[in-house]
C-alpha cells in the first residue's frame, strides 16, 4: 500500500469563481468537490488547493495564489493541476499559453474538466490553443457589449460607473450638486477670477483646510481639470473619454460620440466662460499672467477701433498704438467719477447690491457649516489615531504618518473658520437699506478724487466692463456683479480713510 501511495500522481485544484457566478449559486465549494471526485476516480492525491474565488480572470499571473502554484510546480510538489474549465484558469490568451508552456517545461499536466483537455498529448495542446483563443474572443465580445451599454447609458444621462465630478453626486441615477463639495467647487471659480492664477487658488484652498474627496491636498492639475469641466455651468458630458486597457491612459473621444445633458449649474455660464478664457489665453501665450497694471484704467480702456489703449512711459495719456487715438489720464478719471455717481445711486444697482449681499452671505454660511463638520471629523480622527497609539496598536512611525496631515488640516480649519465667520459678520453689517447704500455710494463719489490709485483700481476692476474711447464720445460700460464683500470693503476704504 505504501508503494502504491508513493506512485500516485500529486495534483492541485485551481478554483476561480467570479463574484457574479457566486451570486448565482456557482460556489467555490462545488468546483472543489467536483475536482476531488475526478482525482479520486483517477487515484490521484490532492495535495493543494489554490483559491482565487472572486479574482478577475483578466490577469492572474501576479496573484499570490498563482505564484504559490507556480512555485509548487517548479519544486515538483504537484505534477498536475485540475480546473473546471479554461475560463476559470485565465481569460487572457497570452497567460493561458504561458501556463501551457510552463507546465510542459516542468513535465506537469493541465486538466480542464469541461473541455476534456490533457496537455500531455499533441492533440490536447492543439485543442487547448483553439479553446484559449475562443475564450479571449468571448472576453472581447463581452467588452464590446459593455461599450455598447455605456453609450446607451450615456445617452440616457445615467451613471457610467465612475465617480461624479467633484461638487456633484449621483442620486437616483441623476447628477445633482453635492451639499458639501458644491460650495468649494464654486469657490474655485471665484478665487480664480480674483487672482487669475491656478497656483494661487491651490494654495488658498489648501491653506483654508479644504481637501479633495479622497482627503488629499488640491493640486494645479486637479483645479485646472475642475475649472475646465463644463458640468459646473450645467452641461454634463457623457461617453467623452476612453481608457487604454494596457497602458491605463485616458484619452478624449471624438465630439460626435459625446452625449450632453443639462444639470444644475454651480456657476453662471458667464463666470465659467471668463475663467476658461483666462486659461486658454495663458496656454496660448505659454507664460504666466502678467502682473496687475500700475495705471488704474489699464486693461479696460479700448479705442473705438477695437484695440486696447496703453500709457507709454512718462506719458500723461492713454494712447491707441493702432490709430493713435488718445485721452488724458486726468480727463478720463474725472469722466469716470461722474459716471459712478449716477450709476451707484440707481435703484436697480441698489437692488442688485442687496440681492448680491444676501446671496454671498448664504454661500459663506454654507461653507462655515461644511468646515465645522469637517473640523469635527478631523478632531475625531486625531483622537482615534492617538488612542491606537496609546493602545500600542500603532507604532511611532505609523502614528506620525497619520497624525501629521490630520493635525495640519486641523490647524488650517481652525484658522479658516473665524475668517469665514468674520466675513459673514461684515456682510450682514453691510447689508444696509437702500437709503444707506445710496448714502455710501454718494460718499464714494465725494471722495473719489482723494482716494489712493490702488483703491480706485480695485473699484474699477469690480464694476467696469469696458471703456471705449471714440473721437467725439466716450462710452463707459459698467456692470453690477461684484460680491458685496468686495464692494463693502472697497467702498469703506474710500470713505473711512477720508472722513468728511
C-alpha positions in Angstrom: 0.0 0.0 0.0 2.8 2.4 0.8 4.4 1.7 -2.6 1.2 2.3 -4.4 0.6 5.5 -2.4 4.1 6.8 -3.4 3.4 6.3 -7.1 0.1 8.2 -7.0 0.0 11.5 -9.0 0.1 14.6 -6.8 -2.2 17.3 -8.1 -3.5 20.6 -7.1 -7.0 22.0 -7.6 -7.5 25.5 -9.1 -10.6 27.4 -8.0 -11.6 30.7 -9.5 -15.2 31.7 -9.4 -16.3 35.2 -10.3 -18.4 37.2 -7.8 -21.3 37.2 -10.3 -21.2 33.4 -10.6 -21.1 33.0 -6.8 -24.2 35.2 -6.6 -25.9 32.8 -8.9 -25.1 29.8 -6.7 -22.0 28.6 -8.6 -19.9 28.2 -5.4 -16.2 27.5 -4.9 -17.0 24.5 -2.8 -18.9 23.0 -5.7 -15.9 23.3 -8.0 -13.5 21.9 -5.4 -15.7 18.9 -4.7 -16.1 18.2 -8.5 -12.3 18.2 -8.9 -11.7 16.0 -5.8 -14.1 13.4 -7.2 -12.3 13.4 -10.6 -8.9 13.0 -8.8 -10.3 10.2 -6.7 -11.6 8.3 -9.8 -8.0 8.5 -11.3 -6.4 7.6 -8.0 -4.6 10.9 -7.8 -3.7 12.6 -4.5 -4.9 16.1 -4.0 -2.2 17.9 -2.0 -3.0 21.6 -2.6 -6.0 23.9 -3.3 -5.4 27.2 -4.9 -8.4 29.5 -4.1 -8.8 32.6 -6.3 -12.6 33.0 -5.7 -13.7 36.4 -6.8 -10.5 37.3 -8.6 -10.8 38.7 -12.1 -9.6 36.4 -14.9 -8.3 39.3 -17.0 -4.9 38.8 -15.5 -3.9 36.3 -12.8 -0.2 36.0 -13.1 0.6 38.5 -10.3 -1.9 36.9 -7.8 -0.3 35.4 -4.7 -2.1 32.1 -5.2 -0.8 31.9 -8.8 2.7 32.5 -7.6 2.3 29.8 -4.9 1.1 27.3 -7.5 4.0 28.1 -9.9 6.4 27.6 -7.1 4.8 24.2 -6.2 5.2 23.0 -9.9 8.8 24.1 -10.0 9.8 22.2 -6.9 7.8 19.1 -8.0 5.3 19.4 -5.2 2.5 18.9 -7.7 2.6 17.3 -11.2 -0.8 18.3 -12.4 -3.5 21.0 -12.0 -7.2 20.4 -12.2 -9.6 23.2 -13.0 -13.3 23.2 -14.1 -12.8 24.9 -17.4 -10.3 27.2 -19.3 -12.1 30.4 -18.5 -11.6 29.6 -14.8 -7.9 29.3 -15.2 -7.5 32.6 -17.1 -9.3 34.5 -19.7 -6.3 36.1 -21.3 -4.9 34.1 -24.3 -1.4 35.2 -23.6 -1.5 34.0 -20.0 -3.2 30.7 -20.9 -0.4 29.9 -23.4 2.2 30.9 -20.9 0.6 28.5 -18.4 0.7 25.7 -21.1 4.4 26.3 -21.9 5.3 26.5 -18.2 3.6 23.2 -17.4 5.2 21.4 -20.4 8.7 22.6 -19.4 8.2 21.1 -15.9 6.5 17.9 -17.1 3.3 18.7 -15.4 -0.2 18.3 -16.7 -3.1 20.6 -17.0 -6.6 19.1 -16.8 -9.7 21.0 -17.9 -12.8 19.0 -16.9 -15.3 20.8 -19.1 -13.1 20.8 -22.3 -11.6 17.3 -21.6 -8.1 18.6 -22.3 -4.9 16.9 -21.3 -1.9 18.9 -22.4 0.4 15.9 -22.2 -0.7 14.9 -25.8 -0.2 16.8 -29.1 -4.0 16.8 -29.7 -4.6 18.2 -26.3 -2.2 21.0 -26.9 -3.7 21.9 -30.2 -7.2 21.8 -28.9 -6.1 23.8 -25.8 -4.8 26.6 -28.1 -8.0 26.7 -30.1 -10.2 26.9 -27.0 -7.9 29.5 -25.4 -8.4 31.7 -28.5 -12.1 31.2 -28.2 -12.0 32.3 -24.5 -10.2 35.5 -25.5 -12.7 36.1 -28.3 -15.6 35.7 -25.8 -14.0 38.3 -23.5 -13.6 40.8 -26.3 -17.3 40.2 -27.2 -18.2 41.0 -23.6 -16.1 44.2 -23.7 -17.9 45.2 -26.9 -21.2 44.6 -25.3 -20.2 46.7 -22.2 -19.0 49.5 -24.5 -22.4 49.5 -26.3 -24.2 49.6 -23.0 -22.1 52.6 -21.9 -23.1 54.5 -24.9 -26.8 53.8 -24.2 -26.5 54.8 -20.6 -24.6 57.9 -21.5 -27.3 58.9 -24.0 -29.9 58.5 -21.2 -27.8 60.5 -18.8 -27.3 57.6 -16.4 -24.2 57.0 -14.3 -21.4 55.0 -16.1 -19.8 53.5 -13.1 -17.2 56.2 -12.4 -17.4 58.8 -9.6 -19.2 62.0 -10.1 -17.2 65.2 -10.8 -16.1 67.0 -7.6 -19.0 69.1 -6.5 -21.7 66.7 -7.7 -23.1 63.3 -6.7 -25.2 60.6 -8.3 -28.6 60.2 -6.6 -31.4 58.1 -8.1 -29.4 58.0 -11.4 -29.4 61.8 -11.5 -26.4 64.1 -11.2 -27.1 66.7 -8.6 -24.9 69.2 -6.6 -23.1 67.7 -3.6 -24.2 69.5 -0.5 -20.6 69.7 0.9 -18.5 69.8 -2.2 -20.6 72.2 -4.4 -19.7 75.4 -2.4 -16.0 74.5 -2.6 -16.2 73.9 -6.4 -17.9 77.3 -6.8 -15.2 78.9 -4.6 -12.6 77.7 -7.0 -14.1 79.9 -9.8 -14.4 82.9 -7.6 -10.8 82.6 -6.4 -9.5 82.1 -10.0 -11.3 85.2 -11.3 -9.9 87.2 -8.4 -6.3 86.0 -8.5 -6.1 84.7 -12.1 -3.5 82.1 -11.1 -4.2 78.4 -10.6 -1.4 78.1 -8.1 -2.9 80.9 -6.0 -6.2 79.0 -6.0 -4.5 75.8 -5.0 -2.6 77.5 -2.1 -5.6 79.3 -0.8 -7.8 76.2 -0.9 -5.2 74.0 0.9 -4.3 76.7 3.4 -8.0 77.1 4.3 -8.2 73.4 5.1 -10.2 72.3 2.0 -9.4 68.8 0.6 -10.4 66.6 -2.3 -13.0 63.9 -2.0 -10.3 61.4 -1.0 -8.8 63.8 1.6 -5.8 64.8 -0.5 -4.5 68.3 -1.0 -5.6 70.1 -4.1 -3.1 70.3 -7.0 -2.8 72.6 -10.1 -3.8 69.7 -12.3 -6.9 69.0 -10.3 -8.0 72.6 -10.1 -7.4 73.1 -13.8 -9.5 70.0 -14.7 -12.4 71.1 -12.5 -12.3 74.7 -13.8 -12.4 73.4 -17.4 -15.2 70.8 -16.7 -18.4 72.2 -18.1 -20.5 70.3 -15.6 -20.1 73.3 -13.3 -22.0 75.6 -15.8 -24.8 73.0 -16.1 -23.6 70.8 -19.1 -22.6 67.2 -18.2 -20.6 65.3 -20.8 -21.2 61.5 -21.1 -19.1 59.0 -23.0 -16.4 61.5 -23.8 -13.4 59.6 -22.5 -11.9 56.2 -23.1 -9.1 54.3 -21.2 -6.5 52.1 -22.8 -6.7 48.7 -21.2 -2.9 48.1 -21.5 -1.5 51.5 -20.6 -4.4 52.7 -18.5 -4.1 56.1 -20.1 -7.2 58.2 -20.6 -8.0 59.9 -23.9 -10.8 62.1 -25.2 -13.2 60.6 -27.7 -14.4 62.5 -30.8 -17.1 65.0 -30.0 -19.5 63.1 -32.3 -19.6 60.3 -29.6 -20.3 62.6 -26.7 -23.7 63.0 -25.1 -24.6 66.3 -23.4 -27.1 66.6 -20.6 -28.3 69.6 -18.6 -27.7 69.5 -14.8 -28.0 72.0 -12.1 -25.2 74.6 -12.5 -22.8 75.7 -9.8 -21.7 78.9 -11.5 -23.1 81.0 -14.3 -22.1 80.4 -17.9 -20.5 83.9 -17.9 -18.2 83.1 -15.0 -17.3 79.7 -16.4 -16.5 81.2 -19.8 -14.4 84.0 -18.3 -12.3 81.5 -16.3 -11.7 79.3 -19.3 -10.9 82.3 -21.5 -8.2 83.2 -19.0 -6.9 79.5 -19.0 -6.9 79.4 -22.8 -5.0 82.7 -23.0 -2.4 81.5 -20.6 -1.9 78.3 -22.6 -1.6 80.2 -25.9 0.9 82.7 -24.5 2.8 79.9 -22.7 3.6 82.3 -19.9 2.2 83.3 -16.6 -0.5 86.0 -16.5 1.0 89.5 -16.3 1.1 91.3 -13.0 -1.7 93.8 -12.4 -1.1 97.1 -14.3 0.0 100.3 -12.5 -2.4 102.6 -14.3 -5.9 102.4 -12.8 -7.8 102.1 -16.2 -5.3 99.7 -17.8 -7.0 96.7 -19.4 -10.5 98.2 -19.5 -9.8 101.2 -21.8 -10.3 100.4 -25.5 -10.1 102.5 -28.7 -13.2 102.6 -30.9 -11.1 100.7 -33.4 -11.1 97.7 -31.1 -7.5 97.9 -29.8 -6.6 98.3 -26.1 -5.1 101.7 -25.1 -1.9 101.9 -23.1 0.1 104.6 -21.2 3.6 104.9 -22.7 6.4 105.6 -20.3 6.4 109.1 -18.9 3.1 109.9 -20.8 0.0 111.6 -19.2 -2.3 109.9 -21.8 -3.8 106.6 -22.8 -2.9 106.0 -26.5 -4.0 103.6 -29.1 -1.0 102.1 -30.9 -3.0 101.4 -34.0 -4.8 104.7 -34.8 -3.0 107.0 -32.3 -6.3 107.9 -30.6 -5.6 109.3 -27.2 -7.2 110.7 -24.0 -5.7 112.4 -20.9 -5.4 110.3 -17.7 -6.8 113.2 -15.7 -9.8 113.7 -18.1 -10.7 110.0 -18.0 -10.5 110.0 -14.2 -12.9 112.9 -14.0 -15.4 111.5 -16.5 -15.4 108.1 -14.7 -16.1 109.8 -11.4 -19.2 111.5 -12.8 -20.3 108.1 -14.3 -20.2 106.2 -11.0 -22.3 108.9 -9.3 -25.3 108.3 -11.4 -24.6 104.5 -11.6 -24.2 104.0 -7.8 -27.4 105.8 -7.0 -29.6 104.0 -9.4 -32.4 102.0 -7.8 -31.6 98.9 -10.0 -28.0 99.0 -8.8 -29.0 99.2 -5.2 -31.5 96.3 -5.5 -28.8 94.2 -7.1 -26.4 95.1 -4.3 -28.9 93.9 -1.7 -29.6 90.7 -3.6 -25.9 90.0 -4.0 -25.2 90.7 -0.4 -27.8 88.1 0.8 -26.6 85.5 -1.7 -23.0 85.9 -0.8 -23.8 85.7 2.9 -25.8 82.5 2.4 -22.9 80.9 0.5 -20.4 81.8 3.2 -22.7 80.3 5.9 -22.8 77.1 3.9 -19.1 77.0 3.8 -18.9 77.6 7.5 -21.3 74.7 8.2 -19.2 72.4 5.9 -15.9 73.5 7.6 -17.3 73.0 11.1 -18.4 69.5 10.2 -15.1 68.7 8.7 -13.2 70.1 11.7 -15.3 67.8 14.0 -14.5 64.8 11.8 -10.7 65.7 11.8 -10.7 66.0 15.6 -12.3 62.6 16.0 -9.7 61.1 13.6 -6.9 62.7 15.6 -8.3 61.3 18.8 -8.8 57.8 17.3 -5.2 57.8 16.0 -3.9 58.8 19.4 -6.0 56.1 21.1 -4.5 53.5 18.8 -1.0 54.7 19.6 -1.7 54.6 23.3 -3.0 51.0 23.0 0.2 50.2 21.1 -1.7 49.2 18.0 0.2 51.8 16.1 4.0 52.4 16.3 5.6 55.8 16.4 6.2 55.9 12.6 2.6 54.9 11.9 1.3 57.5 14.3 3.4 60.2 12.7 2.3 59.2 9.2 -1.4 59.5 10.1 -1.3 62.3 12.7 0.8 64.9 10.8 -1.5 65.5 7.9 -4.6 65.5 10.2 -3.0 68.0 12.6 -2.0 70.2 9.7 -5.6 70.2 8.3 -7.0 70.9 11.8 -4.9 74.0 12.3 -5.8 75.2 8.8 -9.5 74.8 9.5 -9.3 76.5 12.9 -7.7 79.5 11.1 -10.2 79.5 8.2 -13.4 79.2 10.3 -13.0 82.5 12.2 -12.1 84.2 8.9 -15.2 83.0 7.2 -17.4 83.9 10.2 -15.9 87.4 10.2 -16.7 87.7 6.5 -20.3 86.8 7.2 -20.4 89.3 10.1 -19.1 92.0 7.7 -21.6 91.1 5.0 -24.5 91.2 7.5 -23.4 94.5 9.0 -23.0 96.0 5.5 -26.4 94.6 4.2 -27.8 98.1 4.5 -31.1 99.6 3.5 -31.4 101.3 0.1 -31.1 104.8 1.6 -27.9 103.8 3.5 -26.4 102.3 0.3 -27.2 105.5 -1.6 -25.5 107.5 1.2 -22.4 105.3 1.0 -22.3 105.5 -2.8 -22.6 109.2 -2.6 -19.7 109.2 -0.1 -17.6 107.2 -2.6 -18.3 109.8 -5.3 -17.5 112.7 -2.9 -14.1 111.2 -2.0 -13.1 109.7 -5.4 -10.5 112.4 -6.1 -8.8 111.9 -2.8 -8.6 108.1 -2.9 -5.3 106.2 -3.5 -4.7 104.8 -7.0 -4.7 101.3 -5.7 -8.2 101.8 -4.1 -9.5 103.3 -7.3 -8.1 100.4 -9.3 -9.9 97.8 -7.2 -13.2 99.5 -7.6 -12.7 99.9 -11.4 -11.9 96.2 -11.7 -15.2 95.2 -9.9 -17.7 97.5 -11.6 -16.2 98.2 -15.1 -16.7 96.0 -18.1 -15.2 98.2 -20.8 -14.4 101.9 -21.6 -14.5 102.8 -25.3 -12.7 106.0 -26.4 -14.0 107.5 -29.6 -13.0 110.6 -31.5 -16.0 112.5 -30.3 -17.5 110.5 -27.4 -16.7 108.1 -24.6 -18.7 105.1 -23.7 -18.4 103.6 -20.2 -20.0 100.1 -19.8 -20.5 99.4 -16.1 -21.7 96.1 -14.6 -23.0 95.3 -11.2 -21.8 91.8 -10.4 -19.3 92.3 -7.5 -19.6 90.3 -4.3 -21.0 92.6 -1.7 -17.9 91.8 0.5 -15.6 93.3 -2.1 -17.7 96.4 -2.6 -18.3 96.9 1.1 -14.6 96.7 1.8 -13.5 98.8 -1.1 -16.1 101.5 -0.5 -15.3 101.6 3.2 -11.6 102.1 2.3 -12.7 105.1 0.3 -14.7 107.0 3.0 -13.1 105.7 6.2 -9.7 106.8 5.2 -11.0 110.2 4.0 -13.6 111.4 6.6 -15.8 114.3 5.8 
